[in-house]
Amino acid sequence: MKDFKLKSIIFTIIFINIITFVYSDWGRTNISGDDAVYGFPSLAIDSNDNPHLVYMIQAGAGLLHTYWDEVKDDWVCYRISYHEDPYMYDGYYLDMVLDSNDHPHLVHERTYGPMDQYHTEHWYYNGSDWIRDRIFPGKYAKIRIDKDDNVYVAYKNKIDTCTISCEKYNGDTWISMIDISDTHVHFLDDMELDNSGNPHITYTGWGWKIKYARWNGISWDIETVSDDEEAYDSEFAFGTYGYPHFVYINTDDWSIVYKYWTGVEYKKLDIEDKDYGETSLALDNENKPHILLGEFWHYDLFYATCENNTYPWSIDIVYEDDCGFETDSKFDSNNVLQATYDAGSAIVYLRQTAPPEIQYIKGENQGDRKYDFELKYIESENERPYKDCPTVHILLNGKNIQGSPYKMSYISGNYDTGAIYSVELELDKKPHNQYYFEANDKWRCKAVG
């Protein structure tokens, strides 16, 4: 980084200070289609590590499927369903997975009628159309698919509120498994399949305790995961050796509890109490937890992680005043964390990845009113920058002048080793006292300099 000189039209020497590089570890895209978004997003990652999202639209008027298309190099959005019934709401408690063909399957809750009747629906994409396949008598459903494309759906049974039901589709028919019975079930929180394809389920049970149910091939083994605290909203993931890792909200002080099985005992690490009301857990390929946290009162989104599953926690704010509700996060095969959440006015897609690099080449006056700006854009995965990037911002008294920022044009070079971009501008006679470059990669991870 260095200072350098520009000449104005009257050849007054103006010293330009290049702004220090600022890197963002999160690429952000506000997902939008032709419909006003509402919420309950769910994320799945296909075999090419591309994200797929489904979410509710227009306060329950239908469902949208949005995914990244590598051929089009852009987001593609399709409407799954739509209706205009004022007493019908689709899209509550959405959950989505992909089969071996990268075709999405989802479950969601439909409420209908003035008495708020409800059921859960299973939809899937067959390669050309979306099909509504089955209706389940319950809510809070979760869906998973094993390596043989058998589909598992679990839900809180509305006929018996002390029961969680689980059904399996083997390609020909739906088979009901033995119910999970408890004194009371508040919520079905999460479901995952182990390496043998057996479902494991967490739920909030009697006394607001987090329960963990494992299918052993014949029946359910059930244990209480939470301690003396009241809790809810659990998520879990399988770590090394198939051991479960849990995260849930302690409602006694609204802190977050992270707990995992070592093979001998449970280890517990609390995250500071900060009125958290939403969590999402993902483990990287080194068994390290990554947790997104939605904070109730200020609508902030936080990110927490720790090394070697021990204190201290590293907690950073991702976005302020941005809701951060209904978070969902997963790692892809390249160990990149992808996530989605409801920001209130938009469904947000996040990608935690190394930002691009900007290297300054020049910014000089060529005489008269003509200026020449040039930079090198470097992206380690050899991917193009986002639309209309890179740009140069010309500032006067700290503000963009009219017409700024200006798009720069590609000249030569590969993105991974450095692509040259430049722009020639003819500016007015006012002395411009600062400029800076900005570039986003295709996931909108930003570099400024």
C-alpha positions as CSV (number, residue, x, y, z in Angstrom):
1,M,0.0,0.0,0.0
2,K,1.3,3.5,-0.8
3,D,0.4,7.1,-1.5
4,F,0.6,8.3,-5.0
5,K,-0.1,11.5,-7.0
6,L,-2.8,12.6,-9.4
7,K,-3.0,15.8,-11.3
8,S,-6.3,17.7,-11.7
9,I,-7.2,19.6,-14.8
10,I,-5.4,22.6,-13.4
11,F,-2.5,20.5,-12.4
12,T,-2.9,20.9,-8.7
13,I,-1.2,18.0,-7.0
14,I,-3.8,15.8,-5.2
15,F,-2.4,13.2,-2.9
16,I,-4.5,10.0,-3.0
17,N,-4.5,7.6,-0.1
18,I,-5.3,4.0,-1.1
19,I,-7.8,2.7,1.4
20,T,-6.4,-0.3,3.4
21,F,-7.6,-3.7,2.1
22,V,-10.7,-4.9,3.9
23,Y,-11.6,-8.6,3.5
24,S,-15.0,-10.2,4.2
25,D,-15.0,-13.9,5.1
26,W,-18.7,-14.2,4.0
27,G,-20.1,-13.8,0.6
28,R,-23.7,-12.7,0.8
29,T,-26.5,-12.9,-1.8
30,N,-30.0,-11.7,-1.1
31,I,-32.2,-14.3,-2.8
32,S,-35.2,-12.9,-4.5
33,G,-37.6,-13.9,-7.3
34,D,-40.8,-12.5,-8.6
35,D,-42.5,-13.0,-5.3
36,A,-42.2,-11.3,-1.9
37,V,-40.3,-13.7,0.3
38,Y,-41.4,-14.7,3.7
39,G,-39.3,-17.3,5.4
40,F,-38.4,-20.8,6.6
41,P,-35.5,-21.4,4.2
42,S,-33.8,-24.7,3.9
43,L,-30.4,-25.4,2.3
44,A,-29.1,-28.5,0.4
45,I,-25.8,-28.8,-1.5
46,D,-25.6,-30.9,-4.7
47,S,-22.8,-33.2,-5.9
48,N,-21.1,-30.2,-7.6
49,D,-21.1,-28.3,-4.4
50,N,-23.8,-25.9,-5.7
51,P,-26.4,-24.6,-3.2
52,H,-30.2,-25.3,-3.5
53,L,-32.7,-23.3,-1.4
54,V,-36.4,-23.6,-0.8
55,Y,-38.5,-21.1,1.1
56,M,-42.0,-19.8,1.7
57,I,-43.3,-16.9,-0.4
58,Q,-46.0,-14.3,0.1
59,A,-46.9,-15.2,3.7
60,G,-47.6,-18.8,2.8
61,A,-49.0,-18.5,-0.7
62,G,-46.5,-21.1,-2.1
63,L,-43.0,-22.4,-2.3
64,L,-39.9,-21.4,-4.3
65,H,-36.8,-23.4,-5.3
66,T,-33.7,-21.4,-6.1
67,Y,-30.4,-22.9,-7.0
68,W,-27.0,-22.0,-8.5
69,D,-26.8,-23.1,-12.2
70,E,-23.2,-23.7,-13.3
71,V,-24.0,-23.6,-17.0
72,K,-25.8,-20.2,-16.7
73,D,-23.4,-19.1,-14.0
74,D,-26.2,-17.5,-12.2
75,W,-29.1,-18.2,-9.8
76,V,-32.2,-19.9,-11.2
77,C,-35.6,-19.7,-9.5
78,Y,-38.7,-21.9,-10.0
79,R,-42.0,-21.8,-8.3
80,I,-43.0,-25.1,-6.8
81,S,-46.5,-24.3,-5.8
82,Y,-48.9,-21.3,-5.5
83,H,-52.4,-20.6,-4.4
84,E,-54.6,-17.6,-3.5
85,D,-56.6,-19.2,-0.7
86,P,-56.6,-16.7,2.2
87,Y,-57.1,-19.5,4.8
88,M,-54.2,-21.6,3.5
89,Y,-50.5,-21.2,4.4
90,D,-47.7,-23.3,2.8
91,G,-44.1,-23.5,3.8
92,Y,-43.9,-23.7,7.5
93,Y,-41.1,-25.8,8.9
94,L,-39.5,-26.5,5.5
95,D,-36.8,-29.1,5.2
96,M,-35.1,-30.2,2.0
97,V,-32.6,-32.9,0.9
98,L,-31.3,-34.0,-2.5
99,D,-31.3,-37.6,-3.9
100,S,-28.5,-39.2,-5.8
101,N,-29.6,-37.4,-9.0
102,D,-29.5,-34.1,-7.2
103,H,-33.2,-33.9,-7.4
104,P,-34.8,-32.1,-4.4
105,H,-37.2,-33.7,-1.9
106,L,-38.9,-31.5,0.7
107,V,-41.4,-31.6,3.5
108,H,-43.4,-28.6,4.7
109,E,-46.5,-27.8,6.9
110,R,-49.7,-26.7,5.3
111,T,-52.3,-25.0,7.5
112,Y,-55.7,-24.5,6.2
113,G,-59.3,-23.5,7.2
114,P,-60.4,-20.9,9.8
115,M,-59.6,-23.4,12.6
116,D,-56.0,-23.7,11.6
117,Q,-56.0,-27.4,10.6
118,Y,-52.7,-28.7,9.4
119,H,-50.8,-31.5,7.9
120,T,-47.3,-32.1,6.4
121,E,-46.7,-32.6,2.7
122,H,-43.9,-34.4,0.9
123,W,-42.9,-33.0,-2.5
124,Y,-40.2,-34.1,-4.9
125,Y,-38.8,-33.1,-8.3
126,N,-38.7,-36.0,-10.8
127,G,-36.5,-34.2,-13.4
128,S,-39.2,-32.3,-15.1
129,D,-42.0,-31.6,-12.7
130,W,-42.6,-31.1,-9.0
131,I,-44.9,-33.9,-7.5
132,R,-46.8,-33.8,-4.3
133,D,-46.4,-37.3,-3.2
134,R,-47.7,-37.9,0.3
135,I,-49.6,-36.2,3.2
136,F,-48.6,-36.9,6.8
137,P,-50.8,-36.2,9.9
138,G,-48.4,-34.0,11.8
139,K,-46.0,-31.1,11.9
140,Y,-42.3,-30.1,12.5
141,A,-41.3,-32.7,9.9
142,K,-37.7,-33.6,8.9
143,I,-36.7,-35.5,5.8
144,R,-33.5,-37.4,5.0
145,I,-32.4,-39.7,2.1
146,D,-29.9,-42.6,2.5
147,K,-27.3,-43.7,0.0
148,D,-29.8,-46.1,-1.7
149,D,-32.3,-43.2,-2.1
150,N,-34.7,-44.5,0.6
151,V,-36.6,-41.5,1.9
152,Y,-37.2,-41.0,5.7
153,V,-39.8,-38.6,7.0
154,A,-40.3,-38.0,10.8
155,Y,-42.9,-35.7,12.2
156,K,-44.8,-34.9,15.5
157,N,-48.0,-36.8,15.2
158,K,-51.0,-34.5,15.6
159,I,-53.3,-37.4,16.6
160,D,-51.1,-38.3,19.6
161,T,-49.1,-35.3,21.0
162,C,-46.9,-37.7,22.9
163,T,-45.7,-39.4,19.7
164,I,-43.1,-38.8,16.9
165,S,-43.8,-40.9,13.9
166,C,-41.2,-41.9,11.3
167,E,-41.9,-43.4,7.8
168,K,-39.6,-44.8,5.2
169,Y,-40.1,-44.9,1.4
170,N,-38.2,-47.8,-0.2
171,G,-38.9,-46.9,-3.8
172,D,-42.2,-48.8,-3.9
173,T,-44.1,-48.1,-0.8
174,W,-44.1,-46.1,2.5
175,I,-43.4,-48.2,5.6
176,S,-44.3,-46.9,9.1
177,M,-41.6,-47.5,11.7
178,I,-42.3,-47.9,15.4
179,D,-43.4,-44.5,17.0
180,I,-41.3,-42.7,19.5
181,S,-43.5,-42.3,22.6
182,D,-42.8,-39.9,25.4
183,T,-44.7,-38.2,28.2
184,H,-45.1,-35.2,25.9
185,V,-43.4,-33.9,22.7
186,H,-43.2,-30.1,22.3
187,F,-41.1,-30.1,19.1
188,L,-39.3,-32.5,16.7
189,D,-36.0,-30.6,16.3
190,D,-33.7,-32.5,14.0
191,M,-33.0,-35.9,12.3
192,E,-29.9,-37.4,10.7
193,L,-29.0,-40.8,9.3
194,D,-26.0,-42.7,10.5
195,N,-23.6,-44.6,8.2
196,S,-25.9,-47.6,8.3
197,G,-28.9,-45.5,7.3
198,N,-30.6,-45.7,10.7
199,P,-32.4,-42.5,11.7
200,H,-31.4,-40.5,14.8
201,I,-33.8,-37.8,16.1
202,T,-33.6,-35.0,18.6
203,Y,-36.8,-33.5,20.1
204,T,-37.9,-31.3,22.9
205,G,-39.8,-33.4,25.4
206,W,-41.6,-33.3,28.7
207,G,-40.2,-30.6,31.1
208,W,-38.5,-28.9,28.1
209,K,-35.7,-31.4,28.0
210,I,-33.7,-32.3,24.9
211,K,-34.2,-36.0,24.0
212,Y,-32.1,-38.1,21.7
213,A,-33.6,-41.1,20.0
214,R,-31.6,-43.7,18.0
215,W,-33.1,-46.4,15.9
216,N,-31.2,-49.7,16.6
217,G,-32.9,-51.7,13.8
218,I,-35.7,-52.9,16.0
219,S,-36.7,-50.1,18.4
220,W,-35.7,-46.6,19.6
221,D,-33.1,-46.1,22.3
222,I,-33.9,-42.8,24.0
223,E,-31.8,-40.6,26.3
224,T,-31.9,-37.1,27.7
225,V,-29.2,-34.9,26.4
226,S,-29.8,-31.6,28.3
227,D,-29.0,-31.3,32.0
228,D,-31.1,-29.5,34.6
229,E,-31.8,-26.5,32.4
230,E,-34.9,-26.1,30.4
231,A,-34.1,-26.1,26.7
232,Y,-35.4,-26.3,23.1
233,D,-34.4,-25.9,19.4
234,S,-31.7,-28.6,19.3
235,E,-29.6,-29.5,16.2
236,F,-27.0,-32.2,15.9
237,A,-24.4,-33.6,13.5
238,F,-22.3,-36.8,13.4
239,G,-18.6,-36.3,14.0
240,T,-15.6,-38.7,14.1
241,Y,-16.6,-42.3,14.6
242,G,-20.2,-41.4,14.2
243,Y,-20.4,-39.7,17.6
244,P,-23.1,-37.1,17.9
245,H,-22.5,-33.4,18.5
246,F,-25.5,-31.3,19.8
247,V,-26.3,-27.6,20.1
248,Y,-29.4,-26.3,21.8
249,I,-30.8,-23.2,23.6
250,N,-30.8,-23.0,27.4
251,T,-34.0,-21.1,28.1
252,D,-33.0,-20.4,31.7
253,D,-30.5,-17.7,30.6
254,W,-30.9,-17.9,26.7
255,S,-27.3,-19.1,26.3
256,I,-26.3,-21.7,23.8
257,V,-25.1,-25.2,24.9
258,Y,-22.8,-27.2,22.7
259,K,-22.4,-30.8,23.8
260,Y,-20.7,-33.8,22.2
261,W,-20.0,-37.5,22.9
262,T,-16.4,-38.5,23.2
263,G,-17.0,-42.3,23.2
264,V,-16.9,-42.4,26.9
265,E,-18.8,-39.3,28.2
266,Y,-20.5,-36.1,27.2
267,K,-18.4,-32.9,27.1
268,K,-20.3,-29.6,27.4
269,L,-19.2,-26.1,26.4
270,D,-21.6,-23.2,27.0
271,I,-21.6,-20.1,24.8
272,E,-22.3,-16.8,26.4
273,D,-25.8,-15.8,27.3
274,K,-27.0,-13.2,24.8
275,D,-30.7,-13.8,24.3
276,Y,-30.0,-16.2,21.4
277,G,-33.2,-17.6,19.8
278,E,-31.9,-19.5,16.8
279,T,-29.1,-21.9,16.1
280,S,-27.5,-23.9,13.3
281,L,-24.7,-26.4,13.7
282,A,-22.2,-27.8,11.1
283,L,-19.0,-29.8,11.6
284,D,-16.0,-29.3,9.3
285,N,-13.7,-32.2,8.1
286,E,-11.6,-31.7,11.3
287,N,-14.6,-32.2,13.6
288,K,-14.6,-28.5,14.5
289,P,-18.0,-27.0,15.3
290,H,-19.4,-24.0,13.4
291,I,-22.5,-22.4,14.8
292,L,-24.7,-19.6,13.5
293,L,-26.6,-17.8,16.2
294,G,-29.6,-15.5,15.8
295,E,-30.1,-13.0,18.6
296,F,-33.6,-12.1,19.6
297,W,-33.7,-8.5,20.6
298,H,-31.3,-6.7,18.3
299,Y,-31.8,-9.1,15.3
300,D,-28.1,-9.7,15.0
301,L,-26.5,-12.8,13.4
302,F,-23.4,-14.3,15.1
303,Y,-20.9,-17.0,14.2
304,A,-19.2,-19.1,16.8
305,T,-16.5,-21.7,16.6
306,C,-13.7,-23.2,18.8
307,E,-10.6,-25.2,18.3
308,N,-10.3,-28.9,19.3
309,N,-13.8,-28.7,20.9
310,T,-12.5,-26.8,23.9
311,Y,-12.7,-23.2,25.2
312,P,-12.5,-20.4,24.3
313,W,-15.2,-19.7,21.8
314,S,-14.4,-17.3,19.0
315,I,-17.6,-15.3,18.4
316,D,-18.0,-12.8,15.6
317,I,-20.9,-10.8,14.4
318,V,-21.8,-11.6,10.8
319,Y,-24.5,-9.0,10.2
320,E,-26.2,-6.5,12.5
321,D,-29.9,-5.7,12.5
322,D,-30.5,-8.5,10.0
323,C,-32.8,-10.9,11.8
324,G,-30.7,-14.1,11.4
325,F,-33.7,-16.3,12.0
326,E,-34.4,-19.8,10.6
327,T,-30.7,-20.5,10.0
328,D,-29.5,-23.5,8.1
329,S,-25.8,-24.4,7.4
330,K,-23.8,-27.2,5.8
331,F,-20.3,-27.9,4.7
332,D,-19.7,-28.9,1.0
333,S,-17.1,-31.5,-0.2
334,N,-14.4,-28.8,-0.3
335,N,-15.0,-28.0,3.4
336,V,-16.6,-24.6,2.6
337,L,-19.4,-23.6,4.9
338,Q,-22.6,-22.6,3.1
339,A,-25.7,-21.2,4.9
340,T,-29.0,-19.5,4.6
341,Y,-31.3,-17.5,6.9
342,D,-34.3,-15.3,6.9
343,A,-33.4,-11.7,7.0
344,G,-37.0,-10.5,7.3
345,S,-37.1,-8.7,3.9
346,A,-35.1,-11.4,2.0
347,I,-33.8,-14.9,2.1
348,V,-30.0,-14.6,2.5
349,Y,-27.4,-17.1,1.1
350,L,-24.0,-17.0,2.8
351,R,-20.8,-18.6,1.8
352,Q,-17.7,-18.6,4.0
353,T,-14.7,-18.5,1.7
354,A,-11.5,-16.7,1.1
355,P,-12.2,-13.4,-0.5
356,P,-10.6,-12.3,-3.8
357,E,-7.4,-10.2,-3.8
358,I,-7.0,-6.8,-5.3
359,Q,-3.5,-5.6,-6.3
360,Y,-3.1,-2.0,-7.2
361,I,-1.3,-1.3,-10.5
362,K,-2.0,2.4,-11.2
363,G,-4.3,5.3,-10.8
364,E,-2.9,8.4,-12.7
365,N,-3.8,11.5,-14.5
366,Q,-2.9,11.2,-18.2
367,G,-3.2,15.0,-18.8
368,D,-6.2,17.3,-19.2
369,R,-9.2,15.6,-17.6
370,K,-8.3,12.0,-18.4
371,Y,-7.4,9.4,-15.8
372,D,-6.3,5.8,-16.1
373,F,-7.0,3.2,-13.4
374,E,-5.7,-0.4,-13.4
375,L,-5.7,-3.3,-11.0
376,K,-5.0,-7.1,-10.8
377,Y,-7.9,-9.3,-9.6
378,I,-6.9,-12.6,-8.1
379,E,-9.3,-15.4,-7.2
380,S,-7.8,-18.6,-5.9
381,E,-10.4,-20.9,-7.4
382,N,-10.0,-19.2,-10.9
383,E,-13.6,-17.9,-10.9
384,R,-14.8,-14.7,-12.4
385,P,-15.8,-11.7,-10.4
386,Y,-19.4,-10.9,-9.8
387,K,-21.4,-8.9,-12.4
388,D,-20.2,-5.3,-12.9
389,C,-17.0,-5.9,-10.9
390,P,-14.3,-4.8,-10.3
391,T,-15.1,-1.1,-9.9
392,V,-13.3,2.1,-9.0
393,H,-15.0,4.6,-6.7
394,I,-14.1,8.3,-7.2
395,L,-14.7,10.3,-4.1
396,L,-15.2,14.0,-3.3
397,N,-15.3,14.9,0.3
398,G,-15.7,11.2,1.2
399,K,-18.7,10.6,-1.1
400,N,-19.0,9.0,-4.6
401,I,-19.2,11.6,-7.3
402,Q,-22.0,11.4,-9.8
403,G,-21.5,8.3,-12.0
404,S,-19.3,6.5,-9.5
405,P,-18.5,3.7,-9.1
406,Y,-17.2,3.0,-12.6
407,K,-17.0,-0.6,-13.9
408,M,-13.6,-1.7,-15.0
409,S,-13.0,-3.9,-18.1
410,Y,-11.1,-7.2,-18.4
411,I,-7.8,-6.9,-20.3
412,S,-5.9,-10.1,-19.9
413,G,-4.8,-12.9,-17.5
414,N,-6.3,-15.8,-15.5
415,Y,-8.2,-15.2,-12.4
416,D,-6.1,-17.5,-10.2
417,T,-2.8,-15.9,-11.1
418,G,-4.2,-12.4,-11.7
419,A,-6.5,-10.9,-14.3
420,I,-5.8,-7.3,-15.3
421,Y,-8.7,-4.8,-15.3
422,S,-8.6,-1.2,-16.3
423,V,-10.8,1.9,-17.0
424,E,-10.1,5.2,-18.6
425,L,-12.2,8.1,-17.2
426,E,-12.8,11.7,-18.2
427,L,-13.6,13.6,-15.0
428,D,-14.8,17.1,-14.4
429,K,-12.6,19.9,-13.1
430,K,-13.3,19.4,-9.4
431,P,-10.4,18.1,-7.4
432,H,-11.1,14.5,-6.4
433,N,-9.4,13.8,-3.2
434,Q,-9.7,10.0,-2.9
435,Y,-10.5,6.8,-4.8
436,Y,-10.6,3.1,-4.1
437,F,-11.2,-0.2,-5.9
438,E,-13.8,-2.7,-5.0
439,A,-14.4,-6.3,-6.2
440,N,-16.8,-9.1,-5.3
441,D,-16.3,-12.7,-6.4
442,K,-19.3,-14.5,-7.9
443,W,-20.5,-15.3,-4.3
444,R,-20.2,-11.6,-3.4
445,C,-17.3,-12.1,-1.1
446,K,-15.7,-8.7,-1.1
447,A,-12.3,-7.1,-1.3
448,V,-11.8,-3.3,-1.1
449,G,-8.6,-1.5,-1.6
